[in-house]
Amino acid sequence: MTLEQLRIGNRARITALAAEPALLQRLMEMGVLEGDEVEMVAVAPLGDPIEIRLGDSRLSLRREEAARVEVTLLP
């Protein structure tokens, strides 16, 4: 499952980042790291971008970027 497939309110743990080096570095600089817990907070009216909660921060990601982040759904 990828980050873009989460529904609002779902929580998940990041299991892998599968992106080209430039995007991978950008995601890591924003704090998107393997093992971190994320929560889907909102989706823009037209479906892109999405907003996630990561720790005490909120990040907006394009669906294309979120599709590169593999997650495991948490109960």
CYANA upper distance limits for C-alpha pairs under 8 A (distance plus 0.5 A):
  1 MET  CA      5 GLN  CA      7.18
  1 MET  CA     70 GLU  CA      6.31
  1 MET  CA     71 VAL  CA      6.19
  1 MET  CA     72 THR  CA      7.09
  1 MET  CA     73 LEU  CA      8.48
  2 THR  CA      6 LEU  CA      7.84
  2 THR  CA     66 ALA  CA      7.43
  2 THR  CA     67 ALA  CA      5.96
  2 THR  CA     68 ARG  CA      7.44
  2 THR  CA     69 VAL  CA      6.02
  2 THR  CA     70 GLU  CA      4.82
  2 THR  CA     71 VAL  CA      5.88
  3 LEU  CA     66 ALA  CA      5.63
  3 LEU  CA     67 ALA  CA      6.50
  3 LEU  CA     68 ARG  CA      8.23
  3 LEU  CA     69 VAL  CA      6.09
  3 LEU  CA     70 GLU  CA      6.66
  3 LEU  CA     71 VAL  CA      6.56
  4 GLU  CA     50 ILE  CA      8.17
  4 GLU  CA     63 ARG  CA      6.22
  4 GLU  CA     66 ALA  CA      5.50
  4 GLU  CA     67 ALA  CA      5.87
  5 GLN  CA     67 ALA  CA      8.39
  6 LEU  CA     10 ASN  CA      6.52
  6 LEU  CA     11 ARG  CA      8.41
  6 LEU  CA     40 MET  CA      6.92
  7 ARG  CA     40 MET  CA      6.84
  8 ILE  CA     39 GLU  CA      8.27
  8 ILE  CA     40 MET  CA      5.39
  8 ILE  CA     41 VAL  CA      5.94
  8 ILE  CA     42 ALA  CA      6.46
  8 ILE  CA     43 VAL  CA      8.14
  9 GLY  CA     39 GLU  CA      6.81
  9 GLY  CA     40 MET  CA      5.95
  9 GLY  CA     41 VAL  CA      6.59
 10 ASN  CA     39 GLU  CA      6.18
 10 ASN  CA     40 MET  CA      6.18
 10 ASN  CA     73 LEU  CA      7.88
 10 ASN  CA     74 LEU  CA      8.16
 11 ARG  CA     37 GLU  CA      7.52
 11 ARG  CA     38 VAL  CA      6.15
 11 ARG  CA     39 GLU  CA      4.79
 11 ARG  CA     40 MET  CA      7.11
 11 ARG  CA     73 LEU  CA      6.65
 11 ARG  CA     74 LEU  CA      6.02
 11 ARG  CA     75 PRO  CA      8.08
 12 ALA  CA     37 GLU  CA      6.17
 12 ALA  CA     38 VAL  CA      5.94
 12 ALA  CA     39 GLU  CA      6.89
 12 ALA  CA     71 VAL  CA      6.39
 12 ALA  CA     72 THR  CA      5.81
 12 ALA  CA     73 LEU  CA      4.77
 12 ALA  CA     74 LEU  CA      5.39
 13 ARG  CA     34 GLU  CA      8.26
 13 ARG  CA     35 GLY  CA      6.39
 13 ARG  CA     36 ASP  CA      6.12
 13 ARG  CA     37 GLU  CA      4.91
 13 ARG  CA     38 VAL  CA      6.70
 13 ARG  CA     71 VAL  CA      5.84
 13 ARG  CA     72 THR  CA      5.78
 13 ARG  CA     73 LEU  CA      7.05
 13 ARG  CA     74 LEU  CA      7.35
 14 ILE  CA     33 LEU  CA      7.41
 14 ILE  CA     34 GLU  CA      5.47
 14 ILE  CA     35 GLY  CA      5.69
 14 ILE  CA     36 ASP  CA      6.06
 14 ILE  CA     37 GLU  CA      6.85
 14 ILE  CA     38 VAL  CA      7.86
 14 ILE  CA     69 VAL  CA      7.44
 14 ILE  CA     70 GLU  CA      6.48
 14 ILE  CA     71 VAL  CA      4.88
 14 ILE  CA     72 THR  CA      7.07
 15 THR  CA     34 GLU  CA      5.78
 15 THR  CA     35 GLY  CA      6.53
 15 THR  CA     69 VAL  CA      8.28
 15 THR  CA     70 GLU  CA      6.06
 15 THR  CA     71 VAL  CA      5.60
 15 THR  CA     72 THR  CA      7.12
 16 ALA  CA     34 GLU  CA      6.24
 16 ALA  CA     69 VAL  CA      6.59
 16 ALA  CA     70 GLU  CA      5.55
 16 ALA  CA     71 VAL  CA      7.50
 17 LEU  CA     24 LEU  CA      7.50
 17 LEU  CA     33 LEU  CA      8.33
 17 LEU  CA     34 GLU  CA      7.67
 17 LEU  CA     68 ARG  CA      6.51
 17 LEU  CA     69 VAL  CA      5.31
 17 LEU  CA     70 GLU  CA      6.70
 18 ALA  CA     24 LEU  CA      7.96
 18 ALA  CA     68 ARG  CA      5.61
 18 ALA  CA     69 VAL  CA      6.85
 18 ALA  CA     70 GLU  CA      8.08
 19 ALA  CA     23 LEU  CA      6.48
 19 ALA  CA     24 LEU  CA      5.82
 19 ALA  CA     68 ARG  CA      6.14
 20 GLU  CA     24 LEU  CA      6.46
 21 PRO  CA     25 GLN  CA      6.55
 22 ALA  CA     26 ARG  CA      6.79
 23 LEU  CA     27 LEU  CA      6.61
 23 LEU  CA     65 GLU  CA      8.25
 24 LEU  CA     28 MET  CA      6.69
 25 GLN  CA     29 GLU  CA      6.59
 26 ARG  CA     30 MET  CA      6.87
 27 LEU  CA     31 GLY  CA      7.01
 27 LEU  CA     32 VAL  CA      5.83
 27 LEU  CA     33 LEU  CA      8.27
 28 MET  CA     32 VAL  CA      5.50
 28 MET  CA     33 LEU  CA      6.38
 31 GLY  CA     54 LEU  CA      8.25
 32 VAL  CA     36 ASP  CA      7.71
 32 VAL  CA     54 LEU  CA      8.10
 36 ASP  CA     54 LEU  CA      8.07
 37 GLU  CA     54 LEU  CA      7.07
 37 GLU  CA     55 GLY  CA      7.84
 38 VAL  CA     52 ILE  CA      6.99
 38 VAL  CA     53 ARG  CA      6.07
 38 VAL  CA     54 LEU  CA      5.43
 38 VAL  CA     55 GLY  CA      7.83
 39 GLU  CA     52 ILE  CA      5.99
 39 GLU  CA     53 ARG  CA      5.59
 39 GLU  CA     54 LEU  CA      7.38
 40 MET  CA     50 ILE  CA      8.23
 40 MET  CA     51 GLU  CA      6.84
 40 MET  CA     52 ILE  CA      5.10
 40 MET  CA     53 ARG  CA      6.97
 41 VAL  CA     50 ILE  CA      8.32
 41 VAL  CA     51 GLU  CA      5.95
 41 VAL  CA     52 ILE  CA      5.62
 41 VAL  CA     53 ARG  CA      6.86
 42 ALA  CA     50 ILE  CA      6.41
 42 ALA  CA     51 GLU  CA      5.50
 42 ALA  CA     52 ILE  CA      7.52
 43 VAL  CA     47 GLY  CA      6.20
 43 VAL  CA     48 ASP  CA      7.11
 43 VAL  CA     49 PRO  CA      6.85
 43 VAL  CA     50 ILE  CA      4.96
 43 VAL  CA     51 GLU  CA      6.62
 44 ALA  CA     48 ASP  CA      5.93
 44 ALA  CA     49 PRO  CA      6.19
 44 ALA  CA     50 ILE  CA      6.65
 48 ASP  CA     62 ARG  CA      6.39
 48 ASP  CA     63 ARG  CA      6.51
 49 PRO  CA     60 SER  CA      6.66
 49 PRO  CA     61 LEU  CA      5.93
 49 PRO  CA     62 ARG  CA      4.95
 49 PRO  CA     63 ARG  CA      6.49
 50 ILE  CA     60 SER  CA      6.01
 50 ILE  CA     61 LEU  CA      5.97
 50 ILE  CA     62 ARG  CA      6.81
 50 ILE  CA     63 ARG  CA      7.17
 51 GLU  CA     58 ARG  CA      7.13
 51 GLU  CA     59 LEU  CA      6.01
 51 GLU  CA     60 SER  CA      4.86
 51 GLU  CA     61 LEU  CA      6.91
 52 ILE  CA     58 ARG  CA      6.05
 52 ILE  CA     59 LEU  CA      5.83
 52 ILE  CA     60 SER  CA      6.93
 52 ILE  CA     61 LEU  CA      8.36
 53 ARG  CA     57 SER  CA      6.24
 53 ARG  CA     58 ARG  CA      4.94
 53 ARG  CA     59 LEU  CA      6.90
 54 LEU  CA     58 ARG  CA      6.52
 54 LEU  CA     59 LEU  CA      7.72
 61 LEU  CA     65 GLU  CA      6.69
 61 LEU  CA     66 ALA  CA      6.72
 62 ARG  CA     66 ALA  CA      6.77
 63 ARG  CA     67 ALA  CA      6.53
 64 GLU  CA     68 ARG  CA      7.62
 65 GLU  CA     69 VAL  CA      7.88
